Amino acid sequence: MRYGIGYQAVAKIESLNGGMALDERLPFDGFDAGGVGRSVAALPMPETPTFLSRLRPRFQIHVFDQVPSTNQTLWDMVDAKAGTVAIAHRQTAGKGQRGKQWISPPGGVYLSLMLEPDWPADQSAQLTLCTAWGIVSQFRHLGIPADIKWPNDIVVAGRKLGGILSESKLDQGIITRAVIGVGINVHNPVPATGITWQDLTQTNDNYSASPLKKVAAAVLLGIWRGVFYRNYTDGKTFIDAYQSLLTNLNMPVILEGQTLKVVGVTETGHLTLKLASQDSALTGQPIDQLVHIKSGEFSLGYPQTTTS
């Protein structure tokens, strides 16, 4: 894993595919590379594990008024290296899991971070796992009671606060480059199944750049912390830490007409379900059968909500 220790931000505001008019940009004054960089330097970090709380990453931050996708923007930067960040005030073609579009109106945090993991290809799912663990840990330290919803959602009380999309490039079975994309609802409009940072912090300052800068900084520190922690701990220790934040544990799910229970996640990112069945011919006792589900093969979904 290649990364920098220290602090650096490139104060750069850019516009792709045409920028927003000046009066549309005014609410984002301060939500720029310098503002995010200063928030990264000042934001408190969790004290556990101790060695991580004393380190700060180095980022090269680029902030855009509008791009199709921050993930694609980073891939298109031929000189982007580990620690390069693309942040957009809005995306016109944001990416979600399984080819879905991530709706990205102004008021949310939409960012992507370039990494150079040098991990084996079979660990690609762990990029999402460690990102989710790191961001949720950082959010909790800031008083946001977030959980992880498998495989890639950040939730509070069962409602979606944000999502993660990781993309990798391989060379001879090694992940040489990866882009981690994250979208967080701050004070943008959300569906009934969503929730915003503003909802959770009870702030009414809809047009302040302050929470946007803070959330962006928390996301960046969370990604870095999660990847760093996974890189320096064994797989079981990390998965135990990840599962401690998993909101789906012990949740019943229906799969092919059978009721199963979520019991964990494997190191390869598969959801583990348990089916208790009876085989009296053999033992007369229940037998635990484990079922492993890949991301994309099954969706845990969100409860349907109604409004009066």
N, C-alpha and C positions, 0 to 999 in steps of 0.2 A: 504494500500500500504506500503510495507516494502522497505526501501532504506537507504543508508548511506549518511550522509552529511560530507564532507571533501574530502580528496584526497588520493588515494592509488593506486598503480599499481604494479602488480607482474611481474618482468622482466623475461619472460620465452619464449623461442623460442623452438617449438617442431615440430616434423614431424610425420605424420601418413601415413600409406600405402606407405612408402618410401619417402624420401625427394628429392628435386631437387639437381642436382650437384652443387658444390660450385660456379662454374663460372656462373650458372643460377641464383644463389641467390645473387650475388654481387650487382645488381641494387637495392636490397631491404635492403642493409645495413642501419640501422637506422629506418627502418619500423618494429619496434619491440615493445614489451610492454612498455619498458622505453621511447622510442620516442613518442609513442602515449600518454602515461600518461603525459609526459611533455607538449605535445600540449594541452591536456585537461586542464591542470592547467593554461596555458598561453593564450588560445584562448579567444578573447573578446566575450561577450554575449550581446544580445539585452537588452536594458534598460527597456523595457516594457514587462510584468508587473515588476515593480520595485523590488518586494520581490524576484523574481527569479534571477535577475541579481547579487544578492549578495550571492548566494549559489552555491556551487560546489558539484557534486555527488562523491561518492566513487565507483571505479570500480576495479575489479580483472581481469586483462587483460592477455589472453593467445594468443600468435601469433604462427600460424602454417605455415610451408612451403606449405603444400598441405593437403586438406581433401576432402572427398566426398561432405559434406555439413556442413556449420558452424552451422545451426540450429540443425542438427542431432548430431553434435559433442557436443553441449551443453546438449541436452537431455541425451546423453550417460555419461555425467559427473555426477556421483551419488552424489557428494558433491557440485554441483553447486547451488549457492543461488542467491538471488537478487543482481544484480550488477556484476555478472560473465559475461565476454565477451570472445567470440571466434572470432578471426580474421584469415583469410587465405590469403596467397599470390595468391592462385588459388584454385578453387573447381573443382572436376571432376564430380559431380552430384548435382550442385546447384539447388535449388527449386524455381519455380515461381508459380504464381497463376494458379488455375485449372489444376494442375499436370504438367504444362509445365516445361521444364528444363531452368535454368538460366545459359547461357553461361558465364563462369567465367575464362577467360585467365588472365595471369599476367598483372598487370598495372591498375587493378581496385581495389576498396575497397569492400571486402566481409566480413561482420561481423554480429554477432548475440549477443543479450543481453538478459540475463535471468531476468525476473521480477516475483514478487509475489504480484499480484494486490489485491487479495481479493475483486474482483468486482463480481456482479451478472453475471450469464452466458449470460443474454440478452444484456450485455454491451460489449461482446467480439469484435464486429466490431469497437468499439470506440478505441481499442488498435491501429488499423491501422490508424484511423482518427487522433488521437492525435500524433502518430508518424509522420505522414505526415505533420501535422501542425508545429510540433516542428522542424523538419529537414528543411523544407522550410523557416521557420522564421529565423533559424540560418544561412542558406545559403544566404538569402537576406541581413542579417547583414554583411556578408562577401563580398557583392557586386555581388553575383550571382542572376540574376533576375528569380528565380525559381517560378513555380506554382505547384498546385496539380491537377493531372488529375485523376478523379474518376475511380476506387476506391483506387488504391495503387501505382500510378506512380508519380514520380517527373519529371517535364518537364521544358524545357526552349524553348520559341518560338515554342511550339508544338512538339518538339523533346525530346525523352526520355533520361533523365540524370540518372535515377535510379528507383528502385522499392523496394517494401516492402512486406514481407510475415510474418504474425503473426500466431503463433500456440499456442493453450491453452490446459491446462489440468484442468478438473473440479473435484470437490468433493462436493457432495450434493448441486449442483446448484451454486457453487462459483468457480470463476477462481482462483485457488490456485497458479498455475505456468503458465508462458507464456514466449515464446521465440519470440523476434522480430528480424527478419532477414532483412538485408538491403544490396543491391548491388548498388554501384555508379560507373559510368564510369569516370575514371580519365585520363589515357593515354593508355587505352586498345583499341583494334579495336572494332568498333561498326557498325551496319547496317546503311543504309541511313536514317532511322527514328530515329536514336540515335544521341546523342551529348556528348562530354566529357568535364570534368573540364578544361582540357588543351585548348580545343577550346575556352572556355569562358574567360580564363585568358591570352591567347596569350603567353603561355610559350613554349619554345622549348626544355626544359630539360627533355627529355622523360624518363631518367633513374634515376631521383632524387627521393629519398624517401620522400623528404620534402612535396610535395603536398599530397602524400598518407597519411602521418601522420596527416596533417592538416585536410583533408577530413574525415578521421576516427574519429578524435576528434570532429569535427563539427557534425557528425552523432550521436555520443554518447551523446553529450550535447543536441542535438536536441530531441532525444528520451526521455531523462530524463526530459527535459523542458516541452515537450508536455504532458507526463503522469502526471507530477507534477501539471501542470496548469489545466488539466482536473479534477484531483482529488480535486482541491481546488476552483472550480468554478461551477456554475450551468450549466445544459445541454444547455439551450438556448444561454447563453453567449458564451459557447465554440463553439457551432455550427455556430453562427454568425461569430466568429473569423476564423473558418475553411473555411466557405464559402467565406470569403473575399479573400482567396488565391486560390479559385477554378477556374481553367481556363475554365471549361465547362459551367459556368452560361450563360443562354440565348442562348446557342448553339442549333440549330435545329437538331433533330435526327429523323430517320425513324424507326417506330416500327409497325410491322404487317401492312405495307402499309400506315400508317398514319404519318403525320408530327407532331411532338411534340416539346416542348421547355424545356430545362433543367432549373428548377427554384430553385433547392437546393438539400440538402441531409438531411435525417432525423437523429435523434439521434441514431437510430439503424443501420445507415450506408446505408440505401436504397437511391438510386437516385430518386429524385422527378421530374416528367415530367408533363407538363400542356398541355392539349388539349382543344382548344377553339372550341366548337361545337354550332350549332344553333338549338334551339328547339322552333320554332315559335308558336307551338300549346300551349305552356305554357306561355312564356313571350315575345316572339318576340325579345329577346336579347341573345347575346352569353352567354354560360354557361361554366365556367372553371371546367374542370374535371381533377383531379390529379391522376397520375399513379405512383405507387411506385415499383421500380425495385431492386431486391436483387443483391448483388455482385455475379457474376458467371452466372446470367441469361441473361446478355446483355453486349456487349463490345462496347465501344465508338470508339475503333480502332484508327489508325493513318493514316493520308493522305498518299496516294501512292506518292513516289517521283521517279523521273527519273534522270539519269545522262547522260551527253552528251559525 
